[in-house]
Amino acid sequence: MVLGKVIGTVWSTRKDENLVGAKFLIVRELNLDLTPKSSTVIAVDSVGAGIGETVLVAQGSSARQTTFTKNKPVDAVIMAIVDKLDVAINDNK
């Protein structure tokens, strides 16, 4: 899984029929201290996430395991909105 922040939306009016009704969001990956990484991913939203929210993204074949994405041509899905993140160990010491 990838920790990320929703930074945008992708609009697509013509798409595979298996993706009709899907919302595509642009997610920037985050470090555990919530600082942004340079990498981004386009993910199908299965939980109603929005811009600015911290989310968990499943990628690869795991992305096709949600109720909405099962057997669909998807390789990244937002499958959770993060409410809180507790990191107990600080490696910067």
C-alpha positions as CSV (number, residue, x, y, z in Angstrom):
1,M,0.0,0.0,0.0
2,V,1.0,3.6,-0.6
3,L,0.3,6.5,1.7
4,G,-0.7,9.6,-0.4
5,K,-2.6,12.8,-0.7
6,V,-5.2,13.5,-3.3
7,I,-4.0,16.5,-5.4
8,G,-6.3,16.4,-8.4
9,T,-8.9,14.8,-10.6
10,V,-8.8,13.2,-14.0
11,W,-11.8,13.7,-16.2
12,S,-12.6,11.0,-18.8
13,T,-15.9,11.0,-20.7
14,R,-14.9,8.1,-23.0
15,K,-13.6,5.0,-21.3
16,D,-13.8,1.2,-21.2
17,E,-17.4,0.2,-20.3
18,N,-16.1,-1.5,-17.2
19,L,-15.0,1.9,-15.9
20,V,-18.3,3.8,-16.4
21,G,-19.0,5.6,-13.1
22,A,-15.4,5.4,-11.9
23,K,-13.8,8.6,-10.5
24,F,-10.1,9.0,-11.2
25,L,-8.0,10.9,-8.7
26,I,-4.4,12.1,-8.9
27,V,-2.5,11.0,-5.7
28,R,0.9,12.2,-4.7
29,E,2.8,9.7,-2.6
30,L,3.8,10.8,1.0
31,N,6.6,9.9,3.4
32,L,5.5,8.8,6.9
33,D,6.1,12.4,8.1
34,L,3.5,13.4,5.5
35,T,6.0,15.3,3.4
36,P,5.3,14.8,-0.3
37,K,7.4,12.6,-2.6
38,S,7.9,13.4,-6.3
39,S,5.9,10.4,-7.5
40,T,2.2,10.4,-8.4
41,V,-0.3,7.8,-9.4
42,I,-3.8,7.9,-11.0
43,A,-6.1,5.8,-8.9
44,V,-9.8,4.8,-9.1
45,D,-11.6,6.1,-6.0
46,S,-13.7,3.4,-4.2
47,V,-14.4,5.3,-1.0
48,G,-15.5,8.8,-1.9
49,A,-12.2,10.6,-1.3
50,G,-11.6,14.2,-2.3
51,I,-8.8,16.7,-3.0
52,G,-6.6,17.3,0.1
53,E,-7.4,14.0,1.8
54,T,-4.7,11.6,2.9
55,V,-5.5,8.2,1.5
56,L,-4.2,4.6,1.2
57,V,-3.7,3.3,-2.3
58,A,-3.4,-0.4,-3.3
59,Q,-1.6,-1.1,-6.5
60,G,-1.1,-4.0,-8.9
61,S,-3.4,-7.0,-8.7
62,S,-4.5,-6.0,-5.2
63,A,-6.2,-2.9,-6.8
64,R,-8.7,-5.3,-8.3
65,Q,-9.9,-6.7,-5.0
66,T,-12.4,-4.0,-3.9
67,T,-16.1,-4.4,-4.6
68,F,-16.0,-1.7,-7.2
69,T,-12.8,-2.6,-9.0
70,K,-13.2,-6.4,-9.1
71,N,-12.3,-7.7,-12.6
72,K,-11.8,-4.2,-14.0
73,P,-8.7,-2.9,-15.8
74,V,-7.4,-1.0,-12.8
75,D,-3.9,-1.1,-11.3
76,A,-4.4,1.5,-8.5
77,V,-7.3,2.1,-6.2
78,I,-7.9,4.4,-3.3
79,M,-9.3,2.0,-0.7
80,A,-9.1,4.0,2.5
81,I,-9.2,7.6,3.8
82,V,-6.7,8.1,6.6
83,D,-8.1,9.7,9.8
84,K,-4.9,9.5,11.8
85,L,-1.3,8.3,11.5
86,D,0.9,7.4,14.5
87,V,4.6,6.7,13.9
88,A,6.4,5.4,17.0
89,I,10.0,5.3,15.7
90,N,11.9,8.3,14.4
91,D,14.8,7.2,12.2
92,N,16.3,10.7,12.0
93,K,18.2,10.4,15.3
